[in-house]
């Protein structure tokens, strides 16, 4: 099952990102690892709440995604938050990086297959950050993507040194009603449930717009290759 951004997925991801502290905590981990005041290329960025969280302590961030709709939504968020050091680019990341001789730091989150992209990315930057789910993430939301352990094997076979960090953070989904909860759950799960069974997985939260919350922890791995802590 491959992931495709839709209007509904953009809306739900935005809501979860603004309700939880997942991206803020992940950004702090990265800043403590790669250092502050870096120029970052966030490739395949999506809504990139990670870059939004990194922006205060970064020199410049280029958010690159081929999806025009998600870049449009990201532009609106950047404007709402009055962030002036993020530039969005609606192009294929390879086209952008091929125009550059060398860049400071690249973040590649989740969707790039490192069997085909690793050497290209390493040739283009001082620091490469690879973020992927760990193999511990099972069941609901477990898209069949390359895991962090798979990338480690590639690096080990190529004898490339790296720093590894595991982060387990809360990234649950606020939901407006049981109908939405059922549709959300069943859109990702292989086992389809009715509203009553989905309700048993929810907790009530003190939010008049989104009274239900589906808890979820994201267990991710972070691999950093190249220069770290250069403040």
N, C-alpha and C positions, 0 to 999 in steps of 0.2 A: 504494500500500500504506500504510494508516494504522496507527499504533501503538496497541495496546491492552495495558494491563497485565494479565498473567496471573500465577498463582502461580509458574510456572516462570521467567518473565521477571523477576519481582521477586527471586527467589532468585539468578539469574545476575547481575543488575545489582548487587545487594548484594555479591556475591563480588568482582566486578571493581572496585567502588568501594573495597573494603577492601584489595585487593591492590595497586592502583596509587595514585599520588599525584596523579592528574588533578584531582580536586576541590580538594585542598589548594592546588595551584599556581594553579588558577583563582581560588580565593578570595583569594589574596594579590594577584593582579592587580587584582581588583575593589576590595579594600581600599585599595590604593595609588592607585586612580582616584577612587573615590567618598568615601573617607575612612572612618575608624572611628567607632564609637559612633552608627551610624545605626539607625533603626527601619525594618525591611525587610519588605515583603510579597512573599513568593515565591509567585507564582500559577501554578497547574498544576504544583505542586512535585514530584510523584512521591515517590520515596524521599528526595530532597533532601539528598544528601551534600554538595552545595554549601552549603546553609544550615547543616548541621552544622559545616562547616569555617569558615563565617563567624561562627558564634555567639560564639566567644570574644572577638571584637573588635567585636561589635554590641551596641547597647542592647537591642533586642528584635527577634525575627523571628516573623512569622506565616506559617506554611506552609499554603497553601490548595490543596485538590484535591478534585474531585468524586468520586473513586474511594475508596470506604470501605475496601476491602482494603488499598490502598497506604498510606492514612493510619494504619490499624491497625498495619502493619509499622513505619512511621516512629515511631509512639508508642513501640513496644518498643525501638527503637534509641536514642531520646532518653532513655528510662528507663535503659537499660544504660549509657549514657555520662554519666549524671547531669547532663544539660544542663537548666538551669532558666530559660533566657530564650527558648525556642522554644515557641510555642503553635500547635497544629495546628487547622485548621478544615476540616471535611468538608462544604463547600458549593461552589456555583458561585461563581467569583471575582467575577463582576459583582454578584451579590447582596451579597457582603461589601463591595465597594468602594462600591456605591451607598448603603450605610448610613453611609459615612464622607464627611465634607465634603472632606477633603484629607489625604493621608498623606505621609510623608517620602520613602520610596524604594520603587519597585516593580521586581522582577526578573521578566521574562517569558522563559522559556527554551523555545525550539524550537517548541512546538506551536500557539501562537496566530497566526492570520493577521492581519498588521498592516494589511491593506487594510480590515479591519472593526473592529479594536480599537485602533488607534494613537491616534486623537483622544480616545477615552474614557479611555485610560490617561494620556495627557498632561494631561488636565484634572483628574486625581486625585492628582498627585504632584509633588514638587520635583525628583526625579531618576528617570528611567526607564532601566532597563538591559534591552536586548534581546539575547538570545543565540541564535544560529542557526548551523547548519552553513554552511560556505562551498561554493561550486560546485566546489571542487577535490576534494571528497569524492565519489568514484565507486565503483561496484561494490558489494561486500559492505556491508551495513548502510545503503545509501543510500536511505532512505525518501523518497518523493516529497513532501517538505515545502518550504515557502517557505525560500529561502536568504537569507543575509545581504545578498547583492548586490541581491536583490529589495527588501528593506526600505530599503536605501540609495537606490534609485531613488524610492521613495515619499517619503522624507525630502527628497531633492533637489527633487522636483517641488513639494513643499509649502514649500520654502525654510526647512527646519528645520535648525538647526545641531546637530552631533553630534560626538562623539569616537569614533574607530574603533580597535579593537585586534584583532589576529589572534593566536590562541593555537593551537599545534599540540602536543598532549600525548598521552602514551601512555595508552590505555585498553583494554588487551587483556583477554582472557577466560580465567581459569583454569578447567580442565575436569577432571572426575574420571576419565573414561575415553574410549575412542575412540567408543563408542556415543553418549555425550553430545555429544562434539565434532561428530560427523556430524549429529546432530539440530539442534544449535545453528547450525552453518554453513548447513545446508540450509533452516533456517527463515527466513533472511534473504537468502540468495543466489538469484539467478534461475537459476544453473547448479547442478544437483544432483550431488553427488559421492558416491562410495562411501567406506568407511572408509579404505581404503589411500590414496586421493588426498587426503582430508582430513588424514590423518596427515602427509603431506608438507608441509603448511602449519603444523604445530605445532612447538613447541620443548619440550624436557623441562625442568622446573624442580624444584628441591629442595623439594618439598612433598608430604608423604605422602598428604594427602587429595586434592590436585589436581595430579597429576604432569604434566599437559599444559597448554600455554599457547598460545592463538591471538593473536599480536601484532596490534595495531590502533592506529593513530593517529587521534585525532579532531581535525580541523581546523575550528575554530569562529571565528566573528566575534562581537565584542562591540561594540554601539553604545550609547553613554551620552549621554543627552539631559538637560540641566539641570545642577544644581549638582554640582561635583566637588571633592574634596579640601577638606572643610570642617572638618578637625580643629581 
